[in-house]
Amino acid sequence: MSLADCPLPTDPEALRSLAADLQAELARKEREIAANAAEIYAKTLHIEKLKMQLAALRRARFGRSSEKLDHDIEQLELLIGELEENVAADEARAKTPGPATGNANPVQPRPRRQPVRTPLPPHLPRQTVVHEPACTCPGCGGTTFSRIGDDEREVLEYVPASFKVIKHVRPKLSCRACETVMQAPMPTLPIERGRPGPGLIAHVLVSKFCDHVPLHRQSVIYAREGVELGRTTLADWVGQAEFLLSPLAEAIGCHVRAGSVLHADDTTVPVLAPGRGKTKTGRLWTVVRDERPWGSDMPPAAFYLYSPDRKGIRAEELLGNCSGFLHADGYTGFDRLYRPTTPGGDAPLIEVACWSHARRGFYEVHHATASPIALEALERIAALFAIESAIRGQPPERRVAVRQEHATPLLEQLKVFLETSLRQVSGKSELAKAIRYALSRWKALARYVSNGRLEMSNNAAERAMRSPVLGRRNYLFCGSDAGGRRAACIYTIIETCKLNSIDPQAYLTDILGRIADHPIQRISELLPWHWKK
């Protein structure tokens, strides 16, 4: 039992003895707190050091597709997380120390810098809860008080989403003079004579195509809230919403394909084959226009297109009317777009190859065999990405000047290194395959250094494919080719919202409530970047 819990003696000498013992106990606990604080400070320093190492590794990682040092980064993040949890636990124990250790040599730790707490977002609704003290003074029993101030503390809480029913009432009025009947028109709903409001349909779309929650799971979630909405009903809403939104998606596609610098990629989509009970492999394509890396104020956008196969003609359907530069991987279907359409003429598109894609082969070899040649190739490519990181967002002229000064010599040295290494390794090895891939596309890989509007990688398109890939893991397959086309339409709108820092839920809620009455000739007024203004 602690001395503080002992009953107070009435003898003065005993009281003085108790006070001395309490002071000794307090001194021991202060020493223990100091020791705990020193340990916390040491762990904090270790965390800061690890964070610096992690930042350095991330700078060497460069881009969505960079696999370099992924394992080290993951391990550091886990270690930092564990150490931060330990520090939090130590701080809690330091505030309520256990039995005294009797350490007679107190450690004087350096004062720990307290982190600045980020204020909670001001746009969130506030609810004030007042905690009134007892009505009786614990000191004298009085009941009359003067308010001398308040202590306030904000706590972030989560309120689960909820349904509500909106009853639209339209009074009918009759003119007493002429008996003319007047009534306000019913607001247009996304689904004629349907029951879902635009906010609910927007939530279903965002949940599936942005948060990757399949319709059958949404149905289960809604049932927990007491609202029975079957998967078939939700699917019908998605189909009707896609019909309304398809002109917007086409307008986004026109904006994207009008750009002179594009990024393209594709991924597989399992599609249920009718009458066979099996799935076939469809393709979801994307073409991205994002001119922010060179400081352009042109709004970024992503356009998606579904096709039942990967024939070369699909690339023409996606990009046939485009001209300029195309960042892409080595898909042969794009090759015909890189060839002149008339003898002696210019090609519609000029290939810009992706260094992230070229680097992947070296990473796989190094990961499997710890090849020093592959490692050196990775390090040389990382140095090129470091240059790009420093000039992101700068004008094209500045980007070209920096690249010519710093990147061009590194590229020349890398090419010599790869050509020399190719003669030293087995021609049938995976390393030789990676080297040959880079050398065979060298002109397209090095093209970016001479044009400040070009990027070193195709990461813009690969980032745009994240949502479809994550969704594919949860949906398992599309029900039909029509389902693939619906997905392409809605991905176009949601991903373009995200590129423009727009909340897809807010945008779709507003647009679905008025697009049916909007003139098709003015559909561009509803594009995300115009809506944002």
Secondary structure, DSSP 8 states (H G I E B T S, - for coil): --GGGS---SSHHHHHHHHHHHHHHHHHHHHHHHHHHHHHHHHHHHHHHHHHHHHHHHHHH-STT--TTHHHHHHHHHHHHHHHHHHHHHHHHHHS--S----SS----------------TTS----------SS-TTT--------------------------------EE-TTT--EE-------SSTT-S--HHHHHHHHHHHHTS---HHHHHHHHHHTT----HHHHHHHHHHHHHHHHHHHHHHHHHHHT-SEEEEEEEEEEEE-TTTSSEEEEEEEEEEE--GGGT--S--EEEEEEESS--HHHHHHHHTT--EEEEE-S-GGGGGGGS-SSTT---SEEEEE-HHHHHHHHHHHHHHH--HHHHHHHHHHHHHHHHHHHHTTS-HHHHHHHIIIIIHHHHHHHHHHHHHHHTTS-TTSHHHHHHHHHHHTHHHHHGGGG-TT--SS-HHHHHHTHHHHHHHHHH-SBSSHHHHHHHHHHHHHHHHHHHTT--HHHHHHHHHTTGGGS-GGGGGGGSHHHHH-
